[in-house]
Amino acid sequence: MSGTSLDGIDAVLVAFGQSPPVLISQYYLPYHGTLKQAVLDLHQPTYNELHQTQLVGNQLAQLYAQAVNALLAKINYTAEQITAIGCHGQTIRHCPEHGYTLQIGNAALLAELTGITVVSDFRSRDIAAGGQGAPLVPAFHDKLLRHSGRHRVIVNIGGISNLTNLPPQGSTSGFDCGPGNILMDAWCLKHIGKPYDADGTWAATGKILPELLVKMLNEPYFALPPPKSSGRDLFNMAWLHNHLRGDESPEDVQATLTELTSRTIAQAIDTQCNDAQDIYLCGGGAHNLVLRTRLAALLPCCSVQTTDILGVDGDYLEAIAFAWLAQQTLLGQAANLPLVTGAAHPCILGAIYSA
């Protein structure tokens, strides 16, 4: 899994066959700065972008293979012991309103480099059926984290934040809330040279700017009803700068961006997850103590914890979900939830590249 945050690759080895699935091992491979910038450049029209897209896709396949091989070497497994790789690829455009989404990573090359069957391109089939193609992880959350007597909400705070609503007596739903870490990370890198605001300590030195917060909360996306999904195509540095006067102190902007993420998640839960009891956070943003504290304050009727307390490592939950999605593809079973994505019907997701 390599997500919107563009920090690197999460690789997991998961054994299915018992419930819950077993996370055997994990490996993290960070992106180097030049690759991250190359991916960022592809989010907007650029010179010779078709050629550049293919070249970057090949670079990603090389890194995905490196992560897979390092993970297997770490635990003395061979390629022959692995059924398949589920590879999400790196999103560079997500435009369901135009009928497409694009994740690059050259799955054919990945299969060649590892000698393992690869399942990829999970989102396109859902979009072809009229859906958003995202979020896809609620189907896995439904299988793994539903509780028969408690109303749970799973909130993944990656580059974009998304939630899964798991009412004990109702249907599973979910959608993208808005920016998770994407704006906070970009602002942090620009002003203090760090890839993220560890524990929210920099944000804690600033103050929330009410005028800026209101302007950002007026973004029409937040008022849209589900199903909905978003990404870097909307929430990027250009979007942020369009809301700034230009004389704000950097730490105050960081504090306001942290509040924006907290507020949009809390509002989404308040409006779409009636009577929620337990909020479980996962993804990189779950480590942001300021963000977690604000969510707890904004949702006083709920407990706010991480999925780790359930025995599920929140840093790798999304990667585990895509391993499950790959398994569903190989089994010929539908893995989207039309109530979540808006697709006309359940679909078998993914394309298979045999070893």
SERO-4910 file (N, C-alpha, C, O; in steps of 0.05 Angstrom, whole numbers):
BEGIN
 pado doro    nc1    nc2    nc3   cac1   cac2   cac3    cc1    cc2    cc3    oc1    oc2    oc3
  Met    A     17    -24      0      0      0      0     18     25      0     36     27     17
  Ser    A     13     43    -19     25     69    -18      3     90    -23     -9     90    -44
  Gly    A     -1    107     -3    -25    123     -4    -20    152    -11      1    160    -20
  Thr    A    -41    169     -5    -41    197    -12    -19    212      2    -10    233     -8
  Ser    A    -11    203     25     10    218     40     37    217     27     54    235     32
  Leu    A     41    198      9     66    196     -6     91    193     12    113    203      5
  Asp    A     87    179     34    110    176     52    126    151     45    151    150     49
  Gly    A    113    130     35    128    106     28    109     83     24     85     86     20
  Ile    A    120     59     26    106     34     20    103     17     46    122     12     60
  Asp    A     78     10     51     72     -9     73     68    -37     61     50    -41     45
  Ala    A     85    -56     67     82    -83     58     76   -101     81     89   -100    102
  Val    A     56   -118     78     48   -137     98     45   -165     86     39   -168     63
  Leu    A     51   -185    103     45   -213     96     23   -222    113     25   -222    138
  Val    A      1   -230    101    -24   -237    115    -32   -265    108    -32   -273     84
  Ala    A    -39   -281    128    -50   -308    124    -80   -308    128    -89   -300    150
  Phe    A    -95   -315    108   -123   -318    110   -130   -348    114   -114   -365    107
  Gly    A   -153   -353    124   -161   -381    128   -172   -385    156   -185   -405    162
  Gln    A   -167   -366    173   -179   -365    199   -189   -337    205   -180   -318    192
  Ser    A   -205   -334    225   -216   -307    232   -207   -300    260   -212   -315    279
  Pro    A   -195   -276    263   -187   -257    243   -163   -266    227   -149   -285    236
  Pro    A   -157   -254    204   -133   -261    189   -108   -255    206   -109   -238    224
  Val    A    -86   -268    200    -62   -266    216    -42   -248    201    -34   -254    179
  Leu    A    -33   -227    214    -11   -211    204     15   -224    212     23   -223    235
  Ile    A     29   -236    192     53   -251    198     77   -232    202     92   -235    221
  Ser    A     79   -212    184    101   -194    186     95   -169    170     76   -169    154
  Gln    A    111   -148    173    107   -123    159    134   -110    153    155   -116    165
  Tyr    A    134    -93    133    159    -79    125    151    -52    114    131    -49    100
  Tyr    A    167    -32    121    162     -5    111    186      5     95    209      3    104
  Leu    A    181     15     71    202     26     54    195     55     47    175     59     32
  Pro    A    210     74     57    203    103     51    209    110     23    227    100     10
  Tyr    A    194    130     12    200    142    -13    224    160    -10    226    174     10
  His    A    241    161    -30    261    182    -31    249    208    -43    229    207    -58
  Gly    A    261    230    -37    250    256    -44    245    260    -73    224    272    -80
  Thr    A    262    250    -90    259    255   -119    235    240   -130    220    250   -147
  Leu    A    230    215   -120    206    200   -129    181    214   -119    161    216   -134
  Lys    A    181    222    -94    157    236    -83    150    260   -100    127    265   -106
  Gln    A    171    276   -107    166    300   -123    156    292   -151    138    306   -162
  Ala    A    166    270   -162    158    261   -189    128    254   -188    113    260   -207
  Val    A    120    240   -167     92    233   -164     74    258   -160     53    260   -173
  Leu    A     84    276   -144     69    301   -140     65    316   -166     44    327   -172
  Asp    A     86    317   -182     85    331   -208     64    319   -226     51    334   -242
  Leu    A     59    293   -224     40    280   -242     11    285   -234     -8    277   -248
  His    A      6    297   -210    -21    304   -202    -33    327   -218    -57    331   -218
  Gln    A    -16    341   -232    -24    363   -249    -13    359   -277      7    347   -281
  Pro    A    -27    370   -297    -17    368   -325     12    379   -326     18    401   -316
  Thr    A     29    364   -339     57    373   -341     69    364   -368     56    348   -382
  Tyr    A     92    374   -375    104    368   -400    110    338   -403    121    326   -384
  Asn    A    102    327   -425    108    299   -431     98    280   -410    111    260   -403
  Glu    A     74    285   -399     65    271   -375     59    241   -381     62    225   -363
  Leu    A     51    234   -405     45    206   -410     71    190   -408     71    168   -396
  His    A     93    200   -419    118    186   -417    128    186   -388    137    165   -378
  Gln    A    125    208   -374    134    209   -346    118    191   -328    129    179   -310
  Thr    A     92    188   -334     75    170   -319     85    142   -320     86    127   -300
  Gln    A     92    133   -344    102    106   -348    129    102   -334    134     80   -323
  Leu    A    146    121   -336    172    118   -324    170    117   -293    183    101   -280
  Val    A    153    135   -282    149    134   -253    135    108   -244    142     97   -223
  Gly    A    117     99   -261    104     73   -255    124     50   -253    121     32   -237
  Asn    A    144     51   -271    164     30   -270    182     33   -245    189     13   -233
  Gln    A    188     58   -238    203     62   -213    188     51   -189    200     38   -171
  Leu    A    162     56   -188    146     46   -166    145     16   -165    147      4   -144
  Ala    A    143      3   -189    144    -26   -190    170    -37   -178    170    -57   -164
  Gln    A    192    -24   -185    218    -32   -174    218    -30   -144    228    -48   -130
  Leu    A    207     -8   -133    206     -5   -104    187    -25    -91    192    -36    -70
  Tyr    A    163    -29   -103    145    -49    -92    158    -76    -91    156    -91    -71
  Ala    A    173    -84   -112    187   -109   -112    208   -110    -91    212   -130    -77
  Gln    A    222    -88    -87    243    -86    -66    230    -90    -38    241   -104    -21
  Ala    A    206    -78    -34    193    -81     -8    184   -110     -4    187   -121     18
  Val    A    172   -122    -25    163   -150    -23    187   -169    -17    185   -185      1
  Asn    A    208   -165    -32    231   -183    -28    244   -180     -1    253   -199     11
  Ala    A    245   -155      8    256   -150     35    239   -162     57    249   -173     77
  Leu    A    213   -160     53    195   -172     73    198   -202     74    199   -214     96
  Leu    A    200   -215     51    203   -244     50    230   -253     61    231   -272     76
  Ala    A    250   -237     55    277   -244     66    277   -241     96    291   -257    110
  Lys    A    263   -222    106    262   -217    135    252   -241    151    261   -246    173
  Ile    A    234   -257    139    222   -279    153    228   -306    140    215   -326    147
  Asn    A    247   -306    121    255   -331    108    233   -344     93    230   -369     94
  Tyr    A    216   -329     79    196   -340     61    206   -338     32    223   -322     26
  Thr    A    195   -355     15    202   -354    -13    178   -345    -29    155   -346    -19
  Ala    A    182   -336    -54    160   -328    -71    140   -350    -75    116   -345    -78
  Glu    A    150   -375    -76    132   -398    -81    111   -402    -59     91   -414    -63
  Gln    A    117   -391    -36     98   -394    -13     76   -373    -13     58   -374      4
  Ile    A     77   -354    -31     58   -332    -31     38   -336    -53     45   -341    -76
  Thr    A     12   -333    -46     -9   -336    -66    -10   -313    -85    -12   -317   -109
  Ala    A     -9   -289    -75    -11   -265    -92     -3   -240    -76     -2   -240    -52
  Ile    A      4   -220    -92      9   -193    -81    -16   -176    -89    -24   -175   -112
  Gly    A    -27   -163    -69    -48   -143    -74    -34   -116    -74    -24   -107    -54
  Cys    A    -34   -103    -97    -19    -78   -100    -38    -55   -108    -49    -55   -130
  His    A    -43    -37    -90    -61    -14    -95    -50      4   -117    -65     15   -133
  Gly    A    -23      7   -117    -11     27   -135    -13     55   -124    -26     59   -103
  Gln    A      0     74   -137      0    101   -128    -20    118   -143    -17    121   -168
  Thr    A    -39    130   -130    -59    146   -143    -46    172   -152    -33    186   -137
  Ile    A    -50    179   -178    -42    205   -188    -65    222   -197    -63    246   -200
  Arg    A    -88    209   -203   -112    224   -209   -136    207   -199   -137    183   -202
  His    A   -155    221   -186   -179    207   -177   -203    225   -186   -209    244   -172
  Cys    A   -215    217   -208   -236    234   -220   -261    217   -226   -268    214   -250
  Pro    A   -274    206   -206   -298    190   -212   -320    206   -226   -336    195   -241
  Glu    A   -320    233   -222   -340    249   -236   -336    249   -266   -354    255   -282
  His    A   -312    241   -275   -306    238   -304   -304    209   -312   -297    203   -335
  Gly    A   -310    191   -293   -311    163   -299   -284    148   -299   -281    128   -312
  Tyr    A   -264    159   -284   -239    145   -283   -224    151   -257   -228    172   -244
  Thr    A   -206    133   -251   -186    137   -230   -160    124   -240   -161    105   -255
  Leu    A   -137    135   -232   -112    125   -242    -92    120   -220    -83    138   -206
  Gln    A    -85     94   -217    -64     86   -199    -41     74   -215    -46     56   -231
  Ile    A    -17     83   -212      5     73   -228     23     55   -211     23     56   -186
  Gly    A     39     39   -224     57     21   -210     65     -4   -226     80    -21   -216
  Asn    A     56     -6   -251     63    -27   -270     62    -55   -257     82    -67   -250
  Ala    A     38    -64   -253     33    -90   -240     46   -113   -256     55   -133   -244
  Ala    A     47   -111   -282     59   -132   -298     89   -135   -292    100   -157   -289
  Leu    A    102   -112   -289    131   -112   -282    135   -122   -254    154   -137   -249
  Leu    A    117   -115   -236    119   -125   -208    117   -156   -208    132   -169   -193
  Ala    A     99   -167   -223     97   -196   -224    122   -209   -236    131   -230   -227
  Glu    A    134   -195   -256    158   -205   -268    182   -204   -248    198   -223   -247
  Leu    A    183   -183   -233    206   -179   -215    205   -197   -190    226   -204   -179
  Thr    A    181   -204   -182    178   -220   -158    172   -250   -163    177   -267   -145
  Gly    A    162   -256   -186    153   -283   -192    128   -291   -177    122   -314   -172
  Ile    A    112   -270   -170     87   -274   -155     64   -262   -170     67   -240   -181
  Thr    A     41   -275   -170     17   -264   -183     10   -238   -169     11   -236   -144
  Val    A      2   -218   -185     -5   -191   -174    -34   -185   -181    -43   -189   -204
  Val    A    -48   -175   -161    -75   -164   -165    -74   -134   -161    -64   -125   -140
  Ser    A    -84   -119   -180    -82    -90   -178   -107    -77   -190   -125    -91   -198
  Asp    A   -106    -51   -193   -128    -35   -205   -155    -42   -193   -174    -50   -207
  Phe    A   -157    -39   -166   -181    -47   -152   -205    -27   -156   -228    -35   -152
  Arg    A   -199     -3   -163   -220     18   -162   -236     21   -189   -259     29   -188
  Ser    A   -224     13   -211   -236     20   -237   -263      5   -241   -281     17   -253
  Arg    A   -265    -19   -232   -290    -34   -237   -313    -22   -223   -335    -21   -234
  Asp    A   -309    -12   -199   -330      1   -184   -339     27   -198   -362     33   -200
  Ile    A   -319     42   -208   -326     66   -223   -341     60   -248   -359     75   -256
  Ala    A   -333     39   -262   -348     31   -286   -377     25   -280   -394     28   -297
  Ala    A   -383     16   -255   -410     10   -247   -424     35   -235   -445     33   -222
  Gly    A   -412     58   -240   -424     83   -230   -417     92   -203   -428    111   -192
  Gly    A   -397     78   -191   -389     84   -163   -366    104   -162   -356    114   -183
  Gln    A   -358    111   -138   -335    129   -133   -309    115   -134   -288    128   -136
  Gly    A   -309     88   -132   -284     74   -131   -270     76   -104   -248     65   -101
  Ala    A   -282     89    -86   -270     94    -59   -292    104    -40   -313    115    -49
  Pro    A   -288    100    -14   -267     82     -3   -275     53     -6   -298     46     -6
  Leu    A   -254     36     -8   -259      7    -11   -255     -8     15   -264    -31     18
  Val    A   -240      4     34   -234    -11     59   -259    -16     77   -257    -34     94
  Pro    A   -281     -1     75   -304     -8     92   -313    -37     90   -323    -48    110
  Ala    A   -311    -49     67   -320    -77     65   -303    -95     82   -313   -114     94
  Phe    A   -277    -89     84   -259   -105    101   -264    -98    131   -264   -116    148
  His    A   -268    -73    137   -275    -65    165   -300    -80    174   -302    -89    197
  Asp    A   -319    -83    156   -344    -97    162   -338   -126    170   -350   -136    189
  Lys    A   -320   -139    156   -313   -167    162   -297   -169    187   -300   -189    202
  Leu    A   -279   -150    193   -259   -153    214   -267   -140    240   -261   -150    262
  Leu    A   -281   -117    239   -283   -100    263   -312    -94    272   -316    -80    292
  Arg    A   -331   -105    259   -359   -102    267   -364   -115    295   -352   -136    300
  His    A   -380   -102    311   -387   -113    338   -417   -115    339   -432    -97    331
  Ser    A   -427   -138    350   -456   -143    350   -471   -125    369   -495   -122    367
  Gly    A   -457   -114    389   -471    -98    409   -462    -69    412   -473    -55    429
  Arg    A   -442    -61    397   -431    -34    399   -431    -20    372   -425    -33    351
  His    A   -438      5    371   -438     21    347   -409     32    343   -402     52    357
  Arg    A   -394     20    325   -367     29    321   -364     45    295   -379     42    276
  Val    A   -345     64    296   -337     79    272   -307     77    270   -293     83    289
  Ile    A   -298     67    247   -269     65    242   -261     89    225   -272     94    203
  Val    A   -242    104    234   -233    128    220   -203    124    212   -186    123    229
  Asn    A   -199    123    186   -172    121    175   -162    149    168   -174    162    151
  Ile    A   -141    158    182   -131    185    177   -104    182    162    -83    182    174
  Gly    A   -106    179    136    -83    180    119    -80    207    107    -86    227    120
  Gly    A    -72    208     81    -71    234     68    -99    246     68   -103    270     73
  Ile    A   -119    230     61   -147    236     62   -159    220     86   -151    197     90
  Ser    A   -177    232    100   -190    217    122   -216    205    111   -231    217     96
  Asn    A   -221    180    119   -246    167    112   -256    151    135   -241    143    153
  Leu    A   -282    147    136   -294    132    158   -311    109    148   -321    108    126
  Thr    A   -313     89    166   -331     66    162   -350     66    185   -342     64    208
  Asn    A   -376     67    179   -397     67    199   -407     38    203   -417     26    184
  Leu    A   -405     27    227   -412     -1    233   -434     -2    254   -428    -10    277
  Pro    A   -458      6    248   -479      3    268   -486    -26    272   -487    -41    253
  Pro    A   -491    -35    297   -495    -63    302   -520    -75    288   -520    -99    282
  Gln    A   -540    -59    284   -565    -68    272   -570    -57    244   -592    -61    233
  Gly    A   -550    -44    232   -555    -32    206   -533    -39    186   -515    -55    192
  Ser    A   -536    -28    162   -517    -33    141   -491    -17    144   -492      6    155
  Thr    A   -469    -28    135   -444    -13    135   -444      9    114   -453      5     92
  Ser    A   -435     32    122   -432     54    104   -405     67    108   -390     60    127
  Gly    A   -397     86     91   -371     99     93   -367    119     71   -381    118     50
  Phe    A   -347    136     75   -341    157     55   -316    171     63   -307    168     86
  Asp    A   -305    187     45   -282    204     51   -292    230     64   -310    243     54
  Cys    A   -281    236     88   -289    260    103   -277    285     91   -290    306     90
  Gly    A   -252    283     82   -238    307     72   -208    303     77   -198    281     78
  Pro    A   -193    325     80   -164    323     84   -158    310    111   -169    318    131
  Gly    A   -139    291    110   -129    280    135   -103    293    141   -102    314    153
  Asn    A    -81    280    133    -54    292    138    -44    308    114    -23    322    117
  Ile    A    -57    307     92    -46    317     67    -37    346     68    -16    353     59
  Leu    A    -54    363     79    -48    392     81    -29    397    104    -10    413    101
  Met    A    -33    384    126    -15    388    149     13    380    142     32    395    148
  Asp    A     16    357    128     43    348    121     57    367    102     80    374    105
  Ala    A     42    376     81     54    394     61     62    420     74     83    431     67
  Trp    A     45    431     91     52    457    104     76    454    123     93    471    125
  Cys    A     77    431    137     99    425    155    125    423    140    145    435    148
  Leu    A    125    409    117    149    406    101    158    433     91    182    438     90
  Lys    A    140    449     82    147    475     70    160    494     91    179    508     84
  His    A    150    493    116    158    514    135    179    504    156    194    521    165
  Ile    A    179    479    163    199    470    182    216    447    172    232    435    186
  Gly    A    211    439    147    228    420    134    225    391    144    242    374    139
  Lys    A    202    386    157    197    359    167    173    347    151    155    362    144
  Pro    A    173    321    147    152    309    130    125    308    144    104    305    131
  Tyr    A    124    310    170     99    311    185    104    323    212    126    326    222
  Asp    A     81    331    225     82    344    251     79    323    272     57    317    280
  Ala    A    102    313    282    101    291    301     86    298    326     92    318    340
  Asp    A     65    282    332     48    286    355     32    312    355     19    319    374
  Gly    A     34    327    333     21    353    331     35    374    348     22    394    355
  Thr    A     60    370    354     74    389    372     77    417    360     76    437    375
  Trp    A     81    418    334     84    445    321     57    459    321     55    483    327
  Ala    A     36    444    314      9    456    315      2    467    343    -12    487    345
  Ala    A     12    453    363      5    461    390     18    488    398      9    500    417
  Thr    A     38    497    383     50    523    388     35    546    376     40    569    381
  Gly    A     15    540    358      0    561    345    -28    563    356    -36    548    374
  Lys    A    -43    581    345    -71    585    353    -89    582    328    -80    588    306
  Ile    A   -113    572    332   -132    569    310   -141    596    300   -148    613    316
  Leu    A   -141    599    274   -150    624    262   -179    621    253   -184    608    233
  Pro    A   -198    632    268   -227    627    262   -235    635    234   -251    620    221
  Glu    A   -225    657    224   -233    666    197   -224    646    176   -239    639    157
  Leu    A   -199    637    178   -189    617    159   -204    591    161   -210    579    141
  Leu    A   -209    582    186   -223    557    190   -251    558    177   -259    539    163
  Val    A   -265    580    180   -292    582    169   -290    582    138   -307    569    125
  Lys    A   -271    596    127   -268    596     98   -263    568     87   -275    560     67
  Met    A   -246    553    101   -240    526     92   -264    507     95   -270    490     78
  Leu    A   -278    510    118   -302    493    123   -324    499    103   -343    483    100
  Asn    A   -323    522     89   -343    528     69   -339    514     43   -354    517     24
  Glu    A   -317    498     41   -313    481     17   -337    464     11   -346    450     29
  Pro    A   -349    466    -13   -374    451    -19   -372    421    -14   -392    408     -8
  Tyr    A   -348    410    -17   -345    381    -13   -356    372     14   -369    351     16
  Phe    A   -351    387     35   -359    379     62   -389    376     65   -399    361     81
  Ala    A   -404    391     49   -433    391     51   -446    370     33   -470    365     35
  Leu    A   -430    357     16   -442    337     -2   -450    312     15   -436    305     33
  Pro    A   -473    300      8   -480    275     21   -464    252      9   -456    253    -13
  Pro    A   -461    231     25   -448    207     14   -467    194     -7   -491    199     -7
  Pro    A   -456    178    -26   -428    170    -28   -411    193    -40   -419    207    -57
  Lys    A   -387    195    -29   -368    215    -39   -339    206    -33   -334    192    -14
  Ser    A   -321    215    -50   -293    209    -46   -277    233    -56   -286    249    -72
  Ser    A   -252    235    -46   -236    258    -54   -207    250    -53   -200    227    -48
  Gly    A   -189    270    -59   -161    265    -59   -145    290    -64   -155    312    -59
  Arg    A   -121    286    -73   -102    308    -78   -112    326   -101   -103    349   -103
  Asp    A   -130    316   -118   -140    332   -140   -154    357   -129   -154    378   -142
  Leu    A   -167    355   -105   -181    377    -93   -164    389    -71   -158    413    -71
  Phe    A   -157    373    -51   -144    383    -27   -113    383    -31   -100    363    -27
  Asn    A   -103    406    -40    -74    409    -45    -65    436    -36    -81    452    -26
  Met    A    -40    442    -41    -29    468    -31    -42    492    -46    -44    513    -34
  Ala    A    -49    488    -71    -63    510    -85    -89    516    -72    -97    539    -69
  Trp    A   -104    495    -63   -129    499    -49   -125    514    -24   -140    533    -17
  Leu    A   -104    507     -9    -98    521     16    -91    550     12   -102    568     25
  His    A    -73    555     -7    -65    583    -12    -88    600    -21    -88    624    -17
  Asn    A   -108    588    -34   -131    604    -43   -147    614    -19   -163    633    -22
  His    A   -143    602      5   -157    611     29   -141    628     47   -151    639     67
  Leu    A   -115    632     41    -98    648     58    -97    677     50    -99    683     26
  Arg    A    -93    695     69    -88    723     64    -59    727     56    -52    743     39
  Gly    A    -41    711     69    -13    713     63      3    724     86     28    722     86
  Asp    A    -10    734    107      5    745    130      2    728    155      9    737    177
  Glu    A    -10    704    153    -13    687    176     13    675    185     31    671    168
  Ser    A     16    671    210     41    657    220     38    627    213     17    616    215
  Pro    A     60    615    205     59    587    197     48    568    218     32    550    212
  Glu    A     55    573    243     46    555    264     16    558    269      2    538    276
  Asp    A      5    582    264    -24    586    267    -39    571    244    -61    560    248
  Val    A    -27    572    220    -40    557    198    -39    527    204    -59    513    199
  Gln    A    -17    517    215    -15    489    222    -36    482    243    -49    461    241
  Ala    A    -40    498    263    -60    493    283    -88    493    271   -105    477    278
  Thr    A    -93    510    252   -119    512    239   -124    488    220   -146    478    218
  Leu    A   -103    479    207   -105    455    190   -111    430    207   -127    413    199
  Thr    A    -99    429    230   -104    406    248   -133    407    258   -147    387    260
  Glu    A   -143    431    263   -171    435    271   -189    428    248   -211    417    252
  Leu    A   -182    435    224   -198    428    200   -202    398    198   -224    389    194
  Thr    A   -180    383    200   -182    354    199   -200    343    221   -217    326    217
  Ser    A   -195    353    245   -211    344    269   -240    350    265   -258    334    270
  Arg    A   -246    375    257   -274    384    255   -289    369    233   -312    362    237
  Thr    A   -276    365    210   -291    352    188   -296    322    194   -317    312    186
  Ile    A   -278    309    209   -283    282    217   -306    281    237   -324    265    235
  Ala    A   -305    299    257   -325    300    278   -353    306    266   -373    294    273
  Gln    A   -354    325    247   -379    333    235   -390    309    218   -414    305    218
  Ala    A   -372    295    205   -381    272    189   -394    251    207   -414    239    200
  Ile    A   -381    246    230   -392    226    249   -419    236    261   -438    221    263
  Asp    A   -420    262    268   -445    273    279   -468    271    260   -491    265    268
  Thr    A   -463    276    234   -485    277    215   -492    250    203   -515    246    194
  Gln    A   -473    232    201   -478    207    186   -477    182    203   -484    160    194
  Cys    A   -468    184    228   -465    160    245   -480    164    271   -468    166    292
  Asn    A   -506    165    269   -523    170    292   -518    150    314   -518    126    310
  Asp    A   -515    160    339   -512    144    363   -486    127    363   -485    106    376
  Ala    A   -466    136    349   -440    122    350   -430    122    379   -433    141    393
  Gln    A   -418    100    386   -407     96    413   -377     96    415   -365    109    432
  Asp    A   -365     81    396   -336     77    397   -323     86    371   -330     76    350
  Ile    A   -303    104    373   -288    113    350   -260    101    351   -246    104    371
  Tyr    A   -253     86    330   -226     74    329   -210     87    306   -219     86    283
  Leu    A   -187     97    312   -171    111    292   -149     93    282   -138     76    297
  Cys    A   -142     96    257   -119     82    245   -106    101    225   -116    123    220
  Gly    A    -84     92    213    -69    110    195    -50    128    209    -50    129    234
  Gly    A    -33    142    194    -13    158    206    -23    180    224    -11    186    245
  Gly    A    -46    191    218    -58    213    234    -66    204    262    -70    220    280
  Ala    A    -69    177    266    -76    167    293    -54    173    313    -59    172    337
  His    A    -30    178    304     -7    184    322     -7    213    330      8    220    348
  Asn    A    -23    230    318    -23    259    324    -39    263    349    -63    263    349
  Leu    A    -25    268    371    -38    270    397    -57    294    399    -78    293    411
  Val    A    -49    317    386    -67    340    386    -92    334    371   -114    342    380
  Leu    A    -90    320    349   -113    313    333   -132    294    349   -156    297    349
  Arg    A   -120    274    361   -136    255    377   -150    269    400   -173    263    407
  Thr    A   -136    288    413   -148    302    436   -171    319    427   -192    320    440
  Arg    A   -168    332    404   -190    348    393   -214    331    385   -237    339    390
  Leu    A   -209    308    373   -231    291    366   -246    282    391   -271    281    391
  Ala    A   -232    275    412   -245    267    436   -262    290    448   -284    285    458
  Ala    A   -252    314    446   -267    337    456   -291    343    439   -312    351    449
  Leu    A   -289    340    413   -311    345    394   -332    323    394   -355    328    386
  Leu    A   -325    300    404   -343    277    405   -345    266    434   -337    244    439
  Pro    A   -356    282    452   -355    275    480   -372    251    488   -368    239    509
  Cys    A   -391    243    471   -407    220    477   -395    194    467   -406    172    470
  Cys    A   -371    196    454   -358    172    443   -331    167    457   -319    186    466
  Ser    A   -323    143    458   -296    137    465   -279    139    440   -287    130    419
  Val    A   -255    150    442   -237    153    419   -211    140    425   -196    148    443
  Gln    A   -205    118    410   -181    102    415   -170     94    387   -182    101    367
  Thr    A   -148     80    387   -137     70    362   -145     41    358   -153     27    377
  Thr    A   -143     31    334   -150      3    328   -130    -16    342   -136    -40    344
  Asp    A   -107     -6    350    -88    -23    364   -100    -37    388    -93    -59    395
  Ile    A   -118    -23    401   -131    -35    425   -148    -59    418   -154    -75    436
  Leu    A   -156    -61    393   -171    -84    383   -153   -106    373   -162   -127    364
  Gly    A   -127   -102    375   -107   -122    366   -101   -119    336    -90   -138    324
  Val    A   -108    -96    325   -103    -91    296    -84    -67    294    -92    -45    301
  Asp    A    -60    -71    283    -41    -49    280    -52    -28    261    -54    -34    237
  Gly    A    -58     -4    271    -70     16    255    -52     26    233    -61     37    213
  Asp    A    -25     23    236     -7     32    215     -8     14    190     -1     23    168
  Tyr    A    -18    -10    194    -18    -29    171    -46    -39    164    -48    -57    147
  Leu    A    -66    -28    176    -93    -38    171   -101    -35    142   -114    -53    131
  Glu    A    -94    -13    130   -102     -9    102    -88    -28     83   -100    -39     64
  Ala    A    -62    -34     89    -48    -53     73    -60    -81     76    -62    -96     56
  Ile    A    -68    -88    100    -81   -114    105   -107   -115     89   -114   -136     78
  Ala    A   -121    -93     88   -147    -92     74   -142    -98     44   -159   -111     32
  Phe    A   -121    -88     32   -116    -93      4   -106   -121     -1   -110   -132    -23
  Ala    A    -94   -134     19    -88   -162     17   -115   -178     15   -118   -196      0
  Trp    A   -134   -170     32   -160   -182     32   -175   -177      6   -188   -196     -5
  Leu    A   -173   -153     -5   -186   -147    -31   -174   -165    -53   -188   -174    -71
  Ala    A   -148   -169    -52   -135   -187    -72   -146   -215    -69   -151   -228    -89
  Gln    A   -149   -225    -45   -160   -251    -40   -188   -253    -52   -195   -273    -65
  Gln    A   -204   -232    -47   -232   -233    -58   -231   -234    -89   -248   -248   -100
  Thr    A   -213   -220   -101   -210   -221   -130   -205   -250   -140   -218   -260   -158
  Leu    A   -185   -262   -127   -177   -289   -135   -200   -310   -130   -202   -330   -144
  Leu    A   -216   -304   -110   -239   -322   -104   -263   -316   -122   -283   -331   -121
  Gly    A   -261   -295   -137   -284   -287   -154   -307   -276   -139   -330   -280   -146
  Gln    A   -302   -263   -117   -323   -252    -99   -323   -222   -100   -302   -209   -100
  Ala    A   -347   -210   -101   -350   -181   -100   -338   -170    -75   -341   -182    -53
  Ala    A   -326   -146    -76   -313   -135    -53   -320   -105    -49   -309    -93    -30
  Asn    A   -336    -94    -66   -345    -66    -61   -371    -66    -46   -386    -86    -46
  Leu    A   -377    -44    -33   -403    -41    -20   -418    -18    -35   -410      5    -31
  Pro    A   -438    -24    -50   -452     -3    -65   -463     19    -48   -464     42    -57
  Leu    A   -470     14    -23   -480     35     -6   -457     55      1   -463     78      6
  Val    A   -433     45      0   -410     62      6   -401     78    -19   -397    102    -18
  Thr    A   -398     63    -41   -386     76    -65   -406     88    -84   -400    105   -100
  Gly    A   -431     79    -82   -451     88   -101   -453     72   -126   -467     80   -144
  Ala    A   -438     50   -128   -440     33   -151   -468     21   -154   -482     17   -135
  Ala    A   -475     14   -179   -501      3   -185   -505    -25   -173   -527    -34   -169
  His    A   -483    -39   -169   -485    -67   -160   -458    -76   -148   -438    -63   -154
  Pro    A   -457    -98   -133   -432   -109   -124   -414   -117   -148   -425   -127   -168
  Cys    A   -388   -114   -145   -370   -120   -167   -346   -137   -157   -337   -133   -134
  Ile    A   -336   -154   -174   -310   -166   -170   -289   -145   -178   -289   -137   -201
  Leu    A   -272   -138   -160   -253   -116   -165   -226   -127   -172   -219   -150   -165
  Gly    A   -210   -111   -186   -182   -118   -191   -176   -132   -217   -194   -145   -229
  Ala    A   -152   -129   -226   -141   -142   -250   -119   -161   -241   -103   -153   -224
  Ile    A   -117   -184   -253    -98   -205   -245    -75   -207   -265    -80   -211   -289
  Tyr    A    -51   -205   -255    -27   -209   -272    -13   -234   -261      0   -233   -240
  Ser    A    -16   -256   -275     -5   -282   -266     25   -282   -267     37   -270   -285
  Ala    A     37   -296   -248     67   -298   -247     76   -315   -271    100   -319   -274
***
